[in-house]
Amino acid sequence: MSDAQLNVQALAEAFAQAGQSAIGEGAKDSSSLVELASAAPVVRLVDVMLMEAVARRASDIHIEAFERQVMIRYRIDGRCYQVAQPPKSLALAIASRIKVLSNLDVAELRLPQDGRILLTLHTRQIDLRVSTLPTMYGESIVLRVLDKGALEKTLGQLGMTPPMQQAIERLIKLPHGLLLVTGPTGAGKTTTLYACLSQLNTPEVKIITTEDPVEYDLPGLVQVTVNPKIELDFSMCLRAILRHDPDIIMVGEIRDQPTAQIAIQAALTGHSVFSTLHTNDAPGAVTRMLDMGIESFLITSTVTGVLAQRLVRSLCTQCRSSYEATPDDLAALRLTADAVQQPLMRAVGCEVCNGIGYRGRCGLYELLVMSDPLRLLIVGGAGMSEIRATARAEGMLTLREDGIAKVLAGLTTVEEMVRETQDDV
């Protein structure tokens, strides 16, 4: 049986039955750990794990050592799925192999380490970001899978409606100002910003980004990785970037007052600045910046728009099935039975989606465009509820409303929409 026909669990079981589960026991020094990492069964196991994760479109690979076993899980479309439980005695061998591939210190078991693996699979370039973490029973390892194919997505392919896409395109083409994208970790904020930058990336425009870390290498952009170990943070990078004559600046995240202050200064001095914030919705970005100590008149003078977003799993188009909306569904959708003219869709599961019922993800979006009435409210010290009410009166669709539209269009399920959005009425 070839590696392509095996999965990680089958290999682990085969090695255990062959008496290879004790591989690496007693290996302590650097040379013996490197030798362990080069053992043919270990190489084969890790190679199959990486290939299987990419084939199943995993965004992360989790390798966690517990008291009696190792757990290997893939995060696919935002959810973790257990794929294998190799014997505990294989933990050191697997960790050593990954450290060798990512140029980490194989003998360092007490401190966290970060590295990188570059793979080429069937002409596809795959970038794996590796992070190790010492735990009670060994090292926990997470590999972030960065598929450069994601860079080819346009704003429309992210799940934006045509009116939303047109509004975003108008905002990113403004000669100066601050555009914020908000949402929790894993909501796809960086992917949205890269889609914006890809659309603007021409030889006539100089774009500089500062990120932690740089997730995708985009040709034509000057990209800077922050390094807290040498006190190279976002604010220091921004100060230096402003001396390099950029037209557009992307800041990975505004985390503190100094970074926010310099980003606003850049927007005031004729630069177009894109960045992210951690807030639950679009109006919350205003109060977050006020909490950072930014004056309200500076916010209204620079912020052109705030895009809040979430990711929901998309139904597999090969196996989804229709059904009549239940009373619970109608309550979640805030609609009557007469208003729902078409059946809803539910997840089923097939070979195409590995029995999950979902394949891929699409975005839910809430766009607040700064207007004169909103500026007056912000400068006047209005609360978030007033800002939200005015924005909605001006046409802003909430995350929940965009989610309802995607449920009715058969793109996702009521359960997914409810899980990722809060009731905003």
N, C-alpha and C positions, 0 to 999 in steps of 0.2 A: 504493500500500500504506500503510495507516494505522500509527501508532505501535504500536497494540495487536497488529498482526500481525507487527511487526518485533521482533527481539531485538537485544541490544547488539552482538553480533558482526556481524550483517547490516548494521547502521547504520555501524559502523566501516569495514567493507569498502566500503560504498557511498560514504562520504565520501572514502576513499582513492582510489577509482577516479575520483571527480569532481575530483580534484586539491585536495581540502580537507585533506589530511593535514598540510599545512604551516601550518595555522591557528595563529596566535599566535607564530610564530617572530620573534624580535626584540623582543617585548613585555617591557619591563623595569620601567617605573614603574607606580605605583599606578593612574593613570587609564587607561593602555593595557591593564592587566590586567583592570580592571573592564569595559572595552569588549569585550575578548576573551571574558570570561565571559558576555556578553550576546549573542554571536553566535548566530544561529538554529540552526546545526548542532550547536553545543556544548550549547545548552539542550535540544535534542531528544535528544541522546545521553544526557545525564545524567538527564533525565526518564524515558526508557525504561529506563535501568539501575535506577533506584529502583523503578519500577512492576514490572519483571520480578522484582526481588529480593523484593518483598513478595508477589507472586503465587506465587513458588516457595517461600515460607515461610522465606526465609533469615534467620538470626539476625545475620549480619555480612556486610558487603560489603568486600572487600579490593581496593584499587587500588594496584598496586605498579609503580614505574618501574624498568626495567632498562636495560641499555646500548643495546639495539636495539628494544625494544618495551615496551608497557605491558601488564601482566597484570591482568585483572579476574576475581576469584574470589568465589563465594558460599559461605558456610558454612551447610549445610543439615543439620539433625539431627546436628550435631557434626562433620561431615566437610566439607572444602573441595572445591569443584568449580570448575574453570576454565570460564568462560563466554565470554571474549573476549580478543583480543590486539590492541588498537588500535595504530596506528603510534606510535613513540616521540614524534614531533612533536606528538601530541595530548595529551601528559602535562600540559603547563603549562595548556592550555585546560581540561581536565577538573578539575585541581586548583583553578584559579581559580574555576570555576563553583561547585564545592562550598564554597569559602571564602566566596563572596558569599552563598550560601544560608544558611550557618551564622554569618554576621556575624563572620568572622575577617579578619585583616589579609592582604589578597591579596599585598602586597609583601614580607611576611616569609617568607623561604625558608630561613632558617638555624636557627630555633628551633621546637620542637614547639608546637602550639596545640591547644586543645580548644574545641569549639563544639556547637551543637545545631540541628537542623532539625525543624520540626513540619509534618507532612503530613496531609491528609485525603483518603483514597482510598475512594470509594464508602461514605461515612458512617463509615468506620473512621479512628480517630485513630492515626497512626503517629509515634512519637518516634524520631528518629535522633540518636545521640550520635556526634559527629565527632572524630577524633583524627588529627593530621598528625605526621609524623616525617621530618626531613631524612635523606636517604640519599646514597650515592655518586652516583647517577644521577638525582636528583630527589627528590620527596616521596612517601613511602608514606602512604596514607590508609586508615583503617578507619572504617566507619560501623556502629555497633551499632544493630540494628533492635529497638526496644522496642514490641511490639504490646500495647496496653492490653487486648486480649482475653484475654491470659494471666492477667490479674487475676481473671477470672471462674472460674478453675479451683478446685475444692474439693480437699481432701486425698484423697478417693477417686479423683478424676480424675487425680491425679498417679501412680497406679499402686500405691497402698498397699492391702494386703489389709484386709478389715474388722477383724480383731483388731488390726492395726497402727494403723489409723485410730482405733479406740476408745482405744487406749493413748495415742496422741498427744493426742487430745482431752481425756483426763483430765489429762495433764501441763500443757497450756496453760491449763487452767481453775483450776489451783492458785493460791491468792492471792499466793504469793511463791515465789521460787526462780529458779534459772538453768537454762534449757534451751539446750543447744548443738546446732548442726547442723554436721557436719564433712564434708569431702570436698575434692577438688581444685577449682581454678578451672573453671567451666563445668559443675559437677555439679548445678546447679539448687538450691543452698542458699537463695538469696534468694527464688526462686519458692516454695519450701516455707514460708519464714517469712511471706511475704505471704499465702499461703493460710491460715496460722494467724491472722494479724492480721485478715484479712477476716472470719473466723468470729467473732472477738471484738469487732469494730468496731461498737459501739452507742453511743448518746448518753450512756449511764450510765458509760462507761469512757473514761478519757483515755489515749490512746496517743501516745507520742513516739518517733520514730526518728531515728537519726543514721547517715548512710550516706556512702559515697565511690564515686560520687556517688549521689544519690537516683535510683533507676532508674525507679520508677513513682510517679505522683502519685495517691495513694489518698485520696479525700474522707473527711474526718472525722479524719485523722491529722495531727499536727504533725510535719513532716519537716524535718530539718536536714542540710545538706551540709557535710562537713568541708572545710577549706581550708588545706592545709599552707603555702601562700604567706604566710599571716598567722598561722601557728602555731596554727590552729584544728584540733586533732586530736581523735581520738575521746575521749581522756581529758578534755580541756577541755570538749568538748560534754557529756559525761556529768555533769561537775560542775555545769554550768549547768542541765541537764535536771532534776536532782534538786531544784532550787529551784522547779520549775514544777508540782509536785504531780501527777506522773503515776501511773497505776495500772500501766501496762505500758510497758516500754522495749525497743526493739529497737536493738542495736548492730550495725552492718554487719559488723564483724569485730574479734575480739580479737587484736591483733597484738603487744602488749607487756605488760610487767608493770603499768605504771600503769593501762592500760585494764582489764586483768583485775581489778586490785585494786578499782577503783571499781565495776565491774560486780558483784563479789561483795559489796561494801558495800551497793549498792542492793538486792541480793537479801536481805541480812541485815536490812535496815530495812523490809521489808514490800512490796517491789516485785517484780513478775514481769518477769524479764529474759530476752530471747531474743537469741542471738548466734551467730556462726559461728567455726569454727577450721579451720585447714588441717592435718588429720591423715588417715591412711589408713583408720582404722577407729574405731569408737566407743570401745573401751578406750584407744586412743591419746590421746584427749582428756585423760585423767587425767594421763598422763605429760607431755604437752605443758604443762599448767598447772603441774605440779611443776617443770618445766624453767624456767618463767617466774619461779619464786620464790614461788609461792603455797603457803602451808602446807596440809598434807594435811587438817587438821581444818576449814579453811575450805572446801575443796572438798567434803568430805562434808556440811557443814552447808548448802550452798547449791545444789549441782548436783542437779537432780531427774531429769535424763535426758540422754542423748547419742544423737542420731540421725545415723548415717553414711549417705551416699547416693552413688549413681552414676546416670548416665543411659545407657540403651541404646536403640538404634534399634528402633522397633516395626515389625514386618512389615506390608507393605501387605496389607490384607484382601481386595483385589480380585484379586491375582495370586499370592499365596503358594501354594506347592505342598507336598504331603506326601512323605515318603520314610522308609524304614526306617533306624533309627539304625545308624551304622557302629561298628566297634570303637573308633575314635578318639573318636567322640561319647560312647560309653558310658564310656570312661576319663575324659573331661572331666566327665561328669555323676556319676561315681563310682557307677554303677548297673550291674546285670546286665541282660542282654537280657530275662530273665523279668520284671524289675521295671518295664520300660518297656512298658506295655500298649498305647500308642497311637503312631502315627507322629509323627515330628518334622516341623517346618515349615522350608522354606528360602525365600530371596528369589529372585524371578524378574524382575520389572520390567514395567511397563505404562505407558499414557498417564497414568493417575491419579497415579502416583508418579514421573513423568518418567524411567521406565526404571531407577530406582535399586533398586526392590524393597522399600524401606522408606518409611514415611510417619509422621512424628511420633516422639516418644520417650516412654519410660516409665521410672519410677524403680525402682532396686533399693535396699532399705533394710535397715539393721541398727540396732535400737533397744536401747540399754542403759538400763534403768530402775534408778536407784539404790535399793539395798536395804540392810538392816542388815548382812547378811554381807559385801556389797561395801564398806560403810563401814569395817568392821573390818579388812578386807584393806588398804584404802588407807591408813588411819591407821597400820597396822602395817608399812607400807613394802613391801607385796607388789609383785612385778613384773607386767608387763602380761599375761604368759601365765597367771598365777594369776587375775588379774581376769577375763580372757576365759573361762577354764575355768569359773569360778563363774557368770558371767553366762549362759553357755550351759547350765549345769546348771539355771539358773532359767528357761530357756525362750527365751533370745535366739537368733534366727535370724541367721546371718551373711549378708553380702552375697552370697557364693557360693551359699548355700542358697536365698536368695530368688531369685537369678538362675536356678537350676536349676528352681525351681517355675514361673517365667515361661516358660522354654524348654518345659517339659512342657505348659504351657497353650497353647502355640502363639503366644505374644505376640512372641517374639524368637527369635534363632538361637543355637546353641551358640557360634559364633564371636564374636558380640556379647557374650555372657555371659563368655566367657573373657577377652576383651580388656579388660573393665572391672572384673573382680574378680580377686583373688589366691586361690590355693589355701590355705584356712585350716585344713586338717587336717594 
